[in-house]
Amino acid sequence: MKALHQFNRCMTTFWARHQTEFHRFLKAKTGDNDLAFDLLQELFLKARAASDTFCQMQNPRAWLYTCARHLLIDTHRKAKPYQALDDSLFSQEESPSAITSLTECLPVVLETLSQEEREVIELCDLRQYKQKEVAALKNLSLPAVKSRLLRARQHLKQQLIELCANEMDERSHVCCDKKIF
């Protein structure tokens, strides 16, 4: 019982010396005196929970600063405002989206490419082989595979635009079906 009392006294003595310092730190980080006091109370409870080993720590002050930073992070996470999403975001379109029509068109467009172009796109983009693996598989240099893949992708993009009635946005992403009148 005497040993337990010794640890509690050690922690409370340390706390009495440093609580003002921790309060200033928390107030500086939050800008809110009441919130800083609330966090200081939580920090004290953490120190109290560790009172049996508190004075055996190499640097209890650093440990408390770490705990204080974690409390600040948790407070910040909890304070993020909740924003309800509009139900219209979840509704399904009645007509097929541009991506759906593109998915249906892709096999047809792939057939319009040369055998070499189709093969490099299928291996790298569809089957997810690494370009280095394709180079080894085809007995080509890595720069040759990169060059062929770039040309094949450019040709594929051109064919998709021409044949699939889809438009690209300013960042070259498929955005919408062309309006065909």
C-alpha positions in Angstrom: 0.0 0.0 0.0 2.9 2.3 0.8 4.5 1.7 -2.6 1.2 2.6 -4.4 0.9 5.8 -2.4 4.5 6.6 -3.4 3.7 6.3 -7.1 0.5 8.4 -6.8 2.4 11.1 -5.0 5.1 11.1 -7.6 2.6 11.5 -10.4 0.6 14.2 -8.6 3.8 16.1 -7.7 4.8 16.0 -11.4 1.3 17.0 -12.5 1.2 20.0 -10.1 4.5 21.3 -11.5 3.5 20.9 -15.2 -0.2 21.3 -15.5 0.0 25.0 -16.4 2.4 24.2 -19.1 0.1 21.6 -20.6 -2.9 23.9 -20.3 -1.0 26.6 -22.3 -0.1 24.0 -24.9 -3.7 22.8 -25.3 -5.1 26.4 -25.3 -2.6 27.4 -28.0 -3.6 24.5 -30.2 -7.3 24.8 -29.7 -7.8 28.5 -29.2 -10.6 27.7 -26.8 -9.9 28.0 -23.0 -12.9 25.8 -22.0 -11.9 23.1 -24.5 -8.3 23.3 -23.3 -9.5 22.7 -19.7 -11.6 19.7 -20.8 -8.6 18.2 -22.6 -6.4 19.0 -19.6 -8.8 17.0 -17.4 -8.6 14.1 -19.9 -4.8 14.3 -19.9 -4.8 14.2 -16.1 -7.0 11.0 -16.2 -4.5 9.4 -18.6 -1.6 10.3 -16.2 -3.6 9.0 -13.3 -4.4 5.7 -15.1 -0.6 5.3 -15.6 0.3 6.4 -12.1 1.7 3.1 -11.0 4.4 3.3 -13.7 4.5 7.0 -14.3 7.7 7.8 -12.5 9.4 4.8 -14.0 9.0 6.2 -17.5 12.1 7.6 -19.1 10.4 10.9 -19.9 6.9 11.3 -18.5 6.7 14.9 -19.8 7.2 13.7 -23.4 4.7 10.9 -22.9 2.1 13.4 -21.7 2.8 15.7 -24.7 2.2 12.7 -27.0 -1.0 11.9 -25.1 -2.0 15.6 -25.5 -1.4 15.5 -29.2 -3.5 12.4 -29.6 -6.3 14.1 -27.6 -6.1 17.0 -30.0 -6.2 14.8 -33.0 -9.2 12.9 -31.7 -11.0 16.2 -30.9 -10.3 17.5 -34.4 -11.7 14.3 -36.0 -14.8 14.4 -33.9 -15.4 18.1 -34.7 -15.6 17.5 -38.5 -19.1 18.6 -39.6 -21.4 15.9 -40.9 -23.0 16.7 -44.2 -25.9 14.6 -45.5 -25.7 13.6 -49.1 -28.4 14.3 -51.5 -30.5 11.2 -52.3 -30.3 12.1 -56.0 -26.7 11.1 -56.0 -27.7 7.5 -55.4 -30.3 7.2 -58.1 -29.6 5.1 -61.2 -29.7 6.7 -64.6 -32.4 5.4 -67.0 -30.1 5.5 -70.0 -26.7 3.8 -70.1 -23.9 5.9 -68.8 -20.9 6.9 -71.0 -18.7 4.3 -69.2 -21.3 1.5 -69.8 -21.5 2.3 -73.5 -17.8 2.5 -73.7 -17.5 -0.9 -72.1 -19.7 -2.3 -74.7 -17.8 -0.6 -77.5 -14.3 -1.5 -76.4 -14.2 -5.1 -77.7 -15.3 -3.8 -81.1 -12.7 -1.0 -81.2 -9.9 -3.4 -80.1 -10.6 -5.5 -83.2 -9.9 -2.4 -85.3 -6.3 -2.1 -84.0 -3.4 -3.9 -85.5 -2.4 -7.2 -84.0 0.7 -5.6 -82.4 -1.3 -2.8 -80.8 -4.1 -5.0 -79.6 -1.6 -7.5 -78.0 0.4 -4.8 -76.1 -2.9 -3.2 -74.8 -4.3 -6.6 -73.8 -1.1 -7.6 -72.0 -0.4 -4.3 -70.2 -3.8 -2.8 -69.6 -6.3 -5.6 -69.5 -4.2 -8.5 -68.0 -2.1 -6.1 -65.9 1.3 -7.5 -66.9 4.2 -5.2 -66.1 5.8 -3.6 -69.1 9.1 -5.3 -68.1 7.3 -8.7 -68.2 5.9 -8.0 -71.6 9.3 -7.0 -72.9 10.7 -10.3 -71.7 7.8 -12.2 -73.1 8.1 -10.6 -76.5 11.9 -10.4 -76.6 11.8 -6.6 -76.8 13.6 -3.9 -75.0 11.6 -2.1 -72.3 11.8 1.2 -74.2 10.3 -0.5 -77.3 7.4 -1.9 -75.2 6.8 1.6 -73.7 6.8 3.2 -77.1 4.5 0.6 -78.6 2.1 0.9 -75.7 2.0 4.7 -75.9 1.2 4.5 -79.7 -1.4 1.8 -79.2 -3.1 3.8 -76.4 -3.2 6.9 -78.6 -4.7 4.9 -81.5 -7.2 3.2 -79.2 -8.3 6.6 -77.8 -8.7 8.0 -81.3 -10.8 4.9 -82.4 -12.9 5.1 -79.2 -13.8 8.7 -79.9 -14.6 8.1 -83.5 -16.5 4.8 -83.2 -18.1 4.8 -79.7 -20.1 8.1 -79.7 -18.4 9.2 -76.4 -16.7 12.6 -75.7 -13.7 13.4 -73.6 -13.4 16.2 -71.1 -10.5 18.6 -70.8 -8.5 16.0 -68.9 -9.0 13.3 -71.5 -11.4 11.4 -69.4 -14.6 9.9 -70.9 -17.4 12.2 -69.8 -20.5 11.7 -71.7 -22.3 10.2 -74.7 -22.3 12.4 -77.9 -25.7 13.8 -78.8 -26.5 12.1 -82.0 -29.4 13.9 -83.9 
